[in-house]
Amino acid sequence: MKTRRIGPFEVAEIGFGGMNLSHAYGTPPPVEAAEALLLEALDRGMTLIDTAALYGFGANETLIGRVLKPHRSRIVLCSKGGMTGQPVGPGGALQRVIDGRPESIQRDCEASLKRLQTDVIDLYYLHRWDKTVPIEDSVGAMSRLVDQGKVRTLGLSEVSAATLRKAHAVHPIAALQTEYSLWTRNPEIAVLAACREIGAAFVAFSPTGRAFLTGALRDVAALDAKDIRRSMPRFEPAHYAKNLALLPPFEALAQELGATPVQLALAWLLAQGPEVIPLPGTTQRAHLVENLGACGLALPSDVLARLDALFTPSAISGNRYGAQSQNEVDTEQF
């Protein structure tokens, strides 16, 4: 597989997002299936492995740590802190909490290291910027993790170009991670250019539009009751019905190229620049193999122009997040 650069590391041009194995899209797969999928990804040359303390409130890190510990030298291991499950209320039930205070970042990292069964995390992200804490303070705490040898490089998630530059002035930022796909073009406003300016990789999560671009999700009523997409305006029935009108010409174009819609979506991202690394997640082996089929799919300029004309921001119906979640991201990037 071809490689791309992220900080000092050379990684396979398509990464592996672990979230789906423990979090977000309904009932996770059986543990045995998740373990087999991780090993399959490794055997097929995927070297960028992404997880977070939040996913399954630690369960995803525990899974990845247990399965990949014997293969630690073969992967670039990425995790995230600053947004974790913390006991809240009289019963102490775990709830998602954004906390970017220096002492919390230190705590999160040390807990992640234990779950991941490793001495060092290759790329450690601030999962969300805690807007009650200056970004300089949070990144300063992360830089001390580098000094302590617990982390090799730093990243940020869901921040604006301005915040990225402020953070980079405190410590070099190796990667920025946010949602990017034909269905979500927001990073093109300023963040992508800022990554190029400072030499950071851009890691694109939800590169197939949370399954929209696969063409397989036609009826949002079929989503699991606990699926996070149920809270996203873009997946509300009225908005989704309008968005579905974009799929037939997209699917036809994929067929012209002898590719699947998934492969076309990932190949489009790879064509956006050498700093862009798609990070699809899946729970199924067949989908993993399909994702990797995007490698080597070169898109002519006329195909890229047709895709750009089809998926204009004005053609997309509905915001990607609801009001509360939107308030938690650094909205200056939009």
SVG drawing of the C-alpha trace seen along z (x, -y; Angstrom):
<svg xmlns="http://www.w3.org/2000/svg" viewBox="-39 -32 50 47">
<polyline fill="none" stroke="black" stroke-width="0.4" points="0.0,0.0 1.2,-3.5 2.0,-5.7 1.5,-9.2 3.3,-11.2 2.0,-12.1 4.6,-13.8 7.7,-11.6 5.7,-8.5 5.1,-6.9 1.6,-5.3 -0.6,-3.4 -2.6,-6.0 -5.9,-4.7 -6.2,-4.4 -8.3,-2.2 -10.8,-3.9 -11.6,-1.7 -14.7,-3.6 -17.3,-1.4 -16.1,1.6 -17.2,0.3 -19.2,-2.9 -21.8,-5.1 -23.6,-3.0 -25.7,-0.7 -24.8,2.7 -21.0,3.4 -19.9,6.6 -19.0,9.7 -15.6,9.4 -14.3,12.3 -15.3,10.6 -13.8,7.3 -10.5,9.0 -10.5,10.8 -11.2,7.5 -8.3,5.8 -5.9,8.5 -7.2,8.5 -6.6,4.8 -3.0,5.4 -2.4,8.2 -3.7,6.1 -1.1,3.4 -3.1,0.8 -0.7,-0.8 -2.5,-3.9 -4.8,-2.6 -7.1,-5.2 -9.0,-5.0 -10.0,-7.3 -10.7,-7.1 -14.3,-8.1 -15.1,-5.1 -17.0,-2.6 -15.8,-4.6 -12.4,-2.9 -13.5,0.4 -12.1,-0.4 -8.7,-1.2 -8.8,2.0 -9.7,4.1 -7.0,2.5 -4.4,2.7 -5.0,6.4 -5.2,7.5 -2.4,5.4 0.1,5.5 2.1,8.3 2.2,6.2 3.0,2.8 6.1,2.2 4.1,2.5 1.5,-0.2 1.3,-3.9 -1.0,-4.1 -3.3,-7.1 -5.6,-7.9 -7.4,-10.9 -8.1,-12.5 -9.9,-15.6 -13.3,-14.0 -13.9,-10.9 -16.5,-9.0 -16.6,-10.3 -18.8,-9.4 -21.5,-12.1 -24.3,-12.5 -25.3,-10.6 -25.2,-7.2 -21.8,-7.8 -23.0,-6.7 -20.4,-7.4 -21.2,-10.3 -19.3,-12.1 -17.4,-15.0 -15.2,-17.5 -12.4,-18.5 -9.2,-20.1 -7.6,-21.1 -3.9,-20.2 -4.4,-17.8 -7.3,-16.0 -5.2,-15.6 -2.4,-14.0 -4.9,-11.7 -6.6,-10.7 -3.3,-9.9 -2.0,-7.8 -5.3,-5.8 -5.1,-5.3 -1.6,-4.0 -2.7,-1.3 -5.7,-0.3 -3.6,-0.2 -0.8,1.8 1.9,-0.4 4.6,-2.7 4.0,-5.5 1.2,-6.7 2.5,-7.7 -0.1,-10.4 -2.2,-11.9 -5.1,-14.1 -7.1,-16.6 -10.5,-15.1 -12.4,-18.4 -11.2,-21.8 -12.6,-22.6 -13.6,-26.3 -13.3,-27.1 -9.6,-26.4 -7.2,-28.3 -6.0,-26.1 -2.5,-27.1 -2.9,-25.6 -4.3,-22.3 -1.6,-21.9 1.0,-22.9 -0.1,-20.0 0.1,-17.7 3.6,-18.9 4.7,-17.8 3.4,-14.3 5.9,-14.4 8.7,-15.5 7.7,-12.6 8.1,-10.1 4.4,-9.1 3.5,-10.6 5.5,-11.0 3.4,-13.6 0.4,-15.8 -2.9,-16.3 -6.1,-18.2 -9.7,-17.3 -12.5,-19.5 -10.8,-22.8 -10.6,-25.9 -7.6,-27.1 -7.1,-29.9 -7.0,-27.5 -4.7,-25.2 -2.2,-28.0 -2.4,-29.0 -1.8,-25.4 1.1,-25.0 2.8,-28.0 3.0,-26.1 4.1,-22.8 4.2,-21.3 0.9,-19.8 1.4,-16.7 -2.2,-16.1 -5.7,-17.6 -8.7,-15.3 -12.2,-16.3 -15.0,-15.1 -14.4,-15.4 -16.1,-13.8 -17.9,-14.7 -20.9,-15.2 -19.0,-17.4 -16.8,-20.0 -16.3,-22.4 -12.5,-21.8 -12.0,-23.4 -12.9,-26.8 -9.7,-27.2 -8.5,-24.2 -7.0,-22.2 -4.9,-25.3 -3.8,-25.7 -2.6,-22.1 -0.6,-22.6 0.8,-25.8 2.2,-24.2 3.0,-20.8 0.3,-18.9 -1.5,-15.8 -5.3,-16.0 -7.0,-12.9 -10.5,-12.7 -13.0,-10.8 -16.4,-9.7 -15.0,-9.7 -18.1,-8.0 -20.5,-10.3 -21.4,-8.0 -22.6,-5.4 -24.6,-7.9 -22.1,-7.7 -22.1,-3.9 -25.6,-3.9 -26.6,-1.2 -28.5,-3.4 -31.7,-4.3 -34.1,-4.3 -33.0,-6.1 -35.9,-4.6 -33.9,-1.3 -31.2,-2.8 -30.6,-1.4 -32.3,-3.3 -28.9,-4.1 -27.3,-5.1 -25.8,-8.6 -27.0,-9.5 -30.5,-9.7 -29.5,-13.0 -27.9,-14.5 -30.1,-16.9 -28.7,-15.6 -30.2,-12.2 -33.6,-13.4 -36.2,-12.0 -37.0,-15.2 -33.4,-16.2 -32.2,-12.7 -34.9,-12.3 -33.4,-15.4 -29.9,-14.1 -30.8,-10.8 -31.3,-12.6 -27.6,-13.0 -26.8,-9.3 -28.0,-8.1 -25.6,-10.3 -22.8,-9.5 -23.5,-5.7 -23.6,-6.0 -20.2,-7.7 -18.7,-5.0 -20.1,-2.3 -18.5,-4.1 -15.1,-3.8 -15.6,-0.2 -15.6,-1.1 -18.0,-1.0 -19.4,-4.2 -17.3,-3.7 -14.2,-3.4 -15.0,-6.5 -15.6,-8.5 -12.3,-7.4 -10.4,-8.0 -11.8,-11.5 -10.4,-12.2 -7.0,-10.8 -7.0,-13.1 -7.4,-16.2 -3.8,-16.3 -0.9,-14.2 -1.7,-15.5 -5.2,-13.9 -5.5,-10.5 -9.0,-8.9 -10.0,-7.1 -12.9,-4.8 -14.3,-2.6 -16.2,0.7 -17.3,3.8 -17.3,6.1 -14.5,7.8 -16.1,7.3 -16.3,3.5 -12.6,3.4 -11.6,5.1 -13.8,2.7 -12.2,-0.3 -8.8,0.8 -9.9,1.1 -9.8,-2.7 -6.0,-2.6 -4.6,-3.1 -8.0,-4.3 -6.7,-7.4 -9.5,-9.9 -9.1,-12.0 -9.6,-15.8 -13.0,-15.6 -14.3,-13.1 -13.1,-15.3 -14.9,-18.3 -18.1,-16.3 -18.0,-15.3 -17.3,-18.8 -20.3,-20.0 -22.6,-17.4 -21.7,-17.7 -21.7,-21.5 -22.2,-22.6 -25.5,-24.2 -26.8,-20.9 -26.5,-19.2 -29.6,-19.3 -29.2,-19.6 -26.4,-20.4 -24.0,-17.6 -24.5,-18.1 -27.4,-19.2 -27.2,-22.4 -25.5,-21.0 -22.8,-19.0 -22.3,-21.9 -21.6,-24.2 -18.9,-21.8 -16.8,-22.0 -14.7,-25.0 -17.2,-26.6 -14.9,-29.1 -13.9,-26.5 -17.4,-26.6"/>
</svg>
